[in-house]
Amino acid sequence: MKPLKSLMQFATWLMRLSVAFFVALGFMHTLKIFDFKSIQFYIALVFALFSILLVIGGFLSKPALTVFSGIMLFFASVYEIVILSSEGVTVELAMYGVIATTALYFVTAGNKH
């Protein structure tokens, strides 16, 4: 069976939007508290800012914003994976794995459709 190359652009946008949706659901509570002394606040801020920039980068012709956002989301996800790995394998750990691999896809592909 041949791949459906015509759906590649749609799938790429779904990945961008799913990262933003995950971040909105997972980090809104942390961002609402405004605890500037907490490392989790800054990690949530990185996720929120760069997931928004990942979506915005999809509208640009140059891939720099998409690639940089992907790098930042990848490293933030790896940080969370390292922190959560002490608790064993959990669904939350797997979700950060999915976000990390999606971010890594955008680092390697940029805005290529």
N, C-alpha and C positions, 0 to 999 in steps of 0.2 A: 504494500500500500504506500502511495506517495504522500509526502507531507503537504498540508494545505498552506502553501506560502502566502496565499491571499489573506489569511487571518493573522499573519505575523504582527502587523501594526496594531491590530485590535488586542492581541495577547500582550504586547508590550505595554499598552496603555492600562490594561487590566492589572498587570504587575505593579505599575506605578501607583495606581489608585488603591490597590490592596495594601501596599506598604503604608500609604497615608492613612488608610482606614484602621489598620492595626495600631499605628502610633496614636491616632486619635482616641481609640478605645483604651489602649494600654497606659497612656501617659497623661491624660487630661487631669486626672485626680492629683497626680504629683505636681503638675504645673500650676494648678489652682491654689496650692498651699503657699507657694512662693517662699520656700525654705532655702534661703541663699547659703546656708551653712551645710546643706546636705549634698553629697556627691550625686545622689539619685536625681535631685532637681536638675543638675547640669547635664546628666546623661539624658534625662527626659527632654531637656531643651535642645540638645544636639539631635535627638531623634525627631522632634517636632520641626525644627528649622530645616533640617536637611531632607526630610520627607516632603515638605512643601516645595523646597527648591528642586527636588527630583521631578515633581510634577511640572513645575514651571520650566525646567530644562527641556522637557519634551516639546515645548512650543518653539524653542530656539533652533536656529539652523546649525549652530556650532555646538559640539558636544561637551565643552569644558564644564559647564554647570552640572550636567548630568553625571559626568565622570567624577568630579569632585564630591558631589553629593553621595554618589555610590561609595566612594572611598570612606567618607565619614560615617555613613550608615553601616558599612562593613565593619569598621573598627569598633563602633559603638556596640554592634551586635556581638562581636567576638568578646568584648569586655563583659557583656552580660552573660554570655555562655560560660566564660571562665568563672565568674562569680557564682552562677547557678549550678555549675558542675559539682560543687561540694554537696549539693542536696540530692545528687543522683539524677537519673534520667526522668525528666518530667515533661509534660506537655508544653510548659512555658519554655523550657530549654529547646525543644524541637521547633517552636515558633521562631525563636531567635535564630535558629539554624536556617530556617526558610528565609527569613529576612536577610541574613548574611549572604546566602547564595543568590538571592534576587539582587542585592546590592552589588555583588561581585559580577553578576551578569551585566549590569549597567556600566560598571567600570571597564569591562572588556568590550562591550558593544556600543557604548555611547548612545547616540540617537539614530543609529543605523536601523533601518526597518527591512 
